[in-house]
């Protein structure tokens, strides 16, 4: 029974299948945050321009 646990633990530590999934998930999260912040900043600037145009129209 002890050798089974040790073999299972050693096999678990040696596998790296899930590593690429985690890396892709972190990369996707980073890209999402960059897009979200860009859209937020751009949206505020566009809103300011529309408010300026709206106030200039009689």
VEXBA-31798 format. One record per residue (C-alpha): residue in three letters; z, y, x; residue number from 1. Coordinates in nm, 2 decimals. Example, Ala and Ser with C-alpha at 12.3 -4.5 7.8 and 13.67 -1.06 7.14 Angstrom:
2
> ALA, 0.78, -0.45, 1.23, 1
> SER, 0.71, -0.11, 1.37, 2
This chain:
58
> UNK, 0.00, 0.00, 0.00, 1
> UNK, 0.08, 0.24, 0.29, 2
> UNK, -0.26, 0.18, 0.45, 3
> UNK, -0.43, 0.26, 0.12, 4
> UNK, -0.25, 0.59, 0.09, 5
> UNK, -0.33, 0.68, 0.45, 6
> UNK, -0.70, 0.58, 0.41, 7
> UNK, -0.72, 0.78, 0.09, 8
> UNK, -0.56, 1.09, 0.25, 9
> UNK, -0.79, 1.06, 0.56, 10
> UNK, -1.10, 1.02, 0.34, 11
> UNK, -0.99, 1.32, 0.13, 12
> UNK, -0.95, 1.54, 0.43, 13
> UNK, -1.28, 1.44, 0.59, 14
> UNK, -1.49, 1.51, 0.28, 15
> UNK, -1.66, 1.85, 0.27, 16
> UNK, -1.87, 1.82, -0.04, 17
> UNK, -1.67, 2.08, -0.23, 18
> UNK, -1.67, 2.33, 0.05, 19
> UNK, -2.02, 2.45, -0.02, 20
> UNK, -1.94, 2.49, -0.39, 21
> UNK, -1.65, 2.71, -0.31, 22
> UNK, -1.86, 2.91, -0.07, 23
> UNK, -2.12, 2.97, -0.33, 24
> UNK, -1.86, 3.06, -0.59, 25
> UNK, -1.71, 3.32, -0.35, 26
> UNK, -2.05, 3.46, -0.27, 27
> UNK, -2.14, 3.48, -0.64, 28
> UNK, -1.81, 3.66, -0.71, 29
> UNK, -1.87, 3.91, -0.43, 30
> UNK, -2.22, 3.98, -0.55, 31
> UNK, -2.08, 4.02, -0.91, 32
> UNK, -1.82, 4.27, -0.78, 33
> UNK, -2.09, 4.48, -0.59, 34
> UNK, -2.32, 4.49, -0.90, 35
> UNK, -2.03, 4.58, -1.13, 36
> UNK, -1.91, 4.86, -0.91, 37
> UNK, -2.26, 4.99, -0.86, 38
> UNK, -2.33, 4.99, -1.24, 39
> UNK, -2.00, 5.16, -1.31, 40
> UNK, -2.06, 5.44, -1.05, 41
> UNK, -2.43, 5.48, -1.16, 42
> UNK, -2.33, 5.48, -1.53, 43
> UNK, -2.08, 5.76, -1.47, 44
> UNK, -2.35, 5.97, -1.29, 45
> UNK, -2.61, 5.91, -1.57, 46
> UNK, -2.35, 6.00, -1.83, 47
> UNK, -2.28, 6.33, -1.66, 48
> UNK, -2.66, 6.41, -1.64, 49
> UNK, -2.70, 6.33, -2.01, 50
> UNK, -2.40, 6.55, -2.10, 51
> UNK, -2.55, 6.84, -1.89, 52
> UNK, -2.89, 6.80, -2.07, 53
> UNK, -2.72, 6.78, -2.41, 54
> UNK, -2.52, 7.10, -2.35, 55
> UNK, -2.84, 7.28, -2.23, 56
> UNK, -3.03, 7.20, -2.55, 57
> UNK, -2.94, 7.46, -2.82, 58
